[in-house]
Amino acid sequence: MNWKYEIIIYWSNEDSAFVAEIPELPGCMAHGETQSKALKSANEAIQLWLRTAQELGRVVPEPKGRKLLYA
């Protein structure tokens, strides 16, 4: 599966871990001891989120991506 959802990774003092959020998929997030582990977990979470949404017949949002504006 080829998806291009935005993933935001940040350090959480509360969790003592890196947190990876996928804003376009409500409730989809993951964490890891390192940024790379958080990213790997986020990609797994995206796959599970999409599969669950499809199984439940829910709408799967298209990745928005970034639009470049040229002057």
C-alpha positions as a Markdown table, in Angstrom:
| # | Residue | x | y | z |
|---|---|---|---|---|
| 1 | Met | 0.0 | 0.0 | 0.0 |
| 2 | Asn | 1.4 | 3.4 | -0.9 |
| 3 | Trp | 0.1 | 6.2 | 1.3 |
| 4 | Lys | 1.5 | 9.7 | 1.8 |
| 5 | Tyr | 0.0 | 10.9 | 5.0 |
| 6 | Glu | 1.7 | 13.6 | 7.0 |
| 7 | Ile | 3.5 | 12.3 | 10.2 |
| 8 | Ile | 4.5 | 14.7 | 12.9 |
| 9 | Ile | 7.1 | 13.4 | 15.4 |
| 10 | Tyr | 7.9 | 15.1 | 18.7 |
| 11 | Trp | 9.3 | 14.3 | 22.1 |
| 12 | Ser | 6.8 | 13.9 | 25.0 |
| 13 | Asn | 8.2 | 14.4 | 28.5 |
| 14 | Glu | 5.0 | 13.0 | 29.8 |
| 15 | Asp | 5.4 | 9.7 | 28.0 |
| 16 | Ser | 9.2 | 9.7 | 27.9 |
| 17 | Ala | 9.1 | 8.8 | 24.3 |
| 18 | Phe | 8.8 | 10.2 | 20.8 |
| 19 | Val | 5.2 | 10.5 | 19.7 |
| 20 | Ala | 4.2 | 10.2 | 16.0 |
| 21 | Glu | 0.8 | 11.7 | 15.1 |
| 22 | Ile | -1.0 | 11.3 | 11.8 |
| 23 | Pro | -3.3 | 14.4 | 11.8 |
| 24 | Glu | -5.4 | 13.3 | 8.7 |
| 25 | Leu | -6.4 | 10.0 | 10.4 |
| 26 | Pro | -8.3 | 10.9 | 13.6 |
| 27 | Gly | -6.9 | 9.1 | 16.6 |
| 28 | Cys | -4.0 | 7.6 | 14.7 |
| 29 | Met | -0.8 | 7.9 | 16.6 |
| 30 | Ala | 2.2 | 5.8 | 17.8 |
| 31 | His | 5.3 | 6.2 | 19.9 |
| 32 | Gly | 8.9 | 4.9 | 20.1 |
| 33 | Glu | 12.1 | 5.2 | 22.1 |
| 34 | Thr | 13.7 | 6.9 | 19.1 |
| 35 | Gln | 12.4 | 9.0 | 16.2 |
| 36 | Ser | 13.0 | 6.1 | 13.8 |
| 37 | Lys | 11.1 | 3.7 | 16.0 |
| 38 | Ala | 8.2 | 6.1 | 16.3 |
| 39 | Leu | 8.2 | 6.5 | 12.5 |
| 40 | Lys | 8.1 | 2.7 | 12.0 |
| 41 | Ser | 5.3 | 2.4 | 14.6 |
| 42 | Ala | 3.4 | 5.2 | 12.8 |
| 43 | Asn | 3.6 | 3.4 | 9.5 |
| 44 | Glu | 2.2 | 0.3 | 11.1 |
| 45 | Ala | -0.5 | 2.4 | 12.8 |
| 46 | Ile | -1.5 | 3.9 | 9.5 |
| 47 | Gln | -1.8 | 0.5 | 7.9 |
| 48 | Leu | -4.0 | -0.8 | 10.8 |
| 49 | Trp | -6.1 | 2.4 | 10.7 |
| 50 | Leu | -6.8 | 2.1 | 7.0 |
| 51 | Arg | -7.6 | -1.6 | 7.1 |
| 52 | Thr | -10.0 | -1.1 | 10.0 |
| 53 | Ala | -11.7 | 1.9 | 8.3 |
| 54 | Gln | -12.2 | -0.2 | 5.2 |
| 55 | Glu | -13.5 | -3.2 | 7.1 |
| 56 | Leu | -16.0 | -0.9 | 8.9 |
| 57 | Gly | -17.0 | 0.7 | 5.6 |
| 58 | Arg | -15.8 | 4.1 | 6.7 |
| 59 | Val | -14.5 | 6.8 | 4.4 |
| 60 | Val | -10.7 | 6.8 | 4.1 |
| 61 | Pro | -9.3 | 10.3 | 3.7 |
| 62 | Glu | -7.1 | 11.0 | 0.7 |
| 63 | Pro | -3.6 | 12.3 | 1.8 |
| 64 | Lys | -3.6 | 16.0 | 1.4 |
| 65 | Gly | 0.1 | 16.5 | 0.9 |
| 66 | Arg | 1.6 | 20.0 | 0.6 |
| 67 | Lys | 0.9 | 22.3 | -2.2 |
| 68 | Leu | 3.7 | 24.5 | -3.4 |
| 69 | Leu | 2.8 | 28.0 | -4.4 |
| 70 | Tyr | 5.0 | 29.7 | -6.9 |
| 71 | Ala | 5.2 | 33.5 | -7.3 |
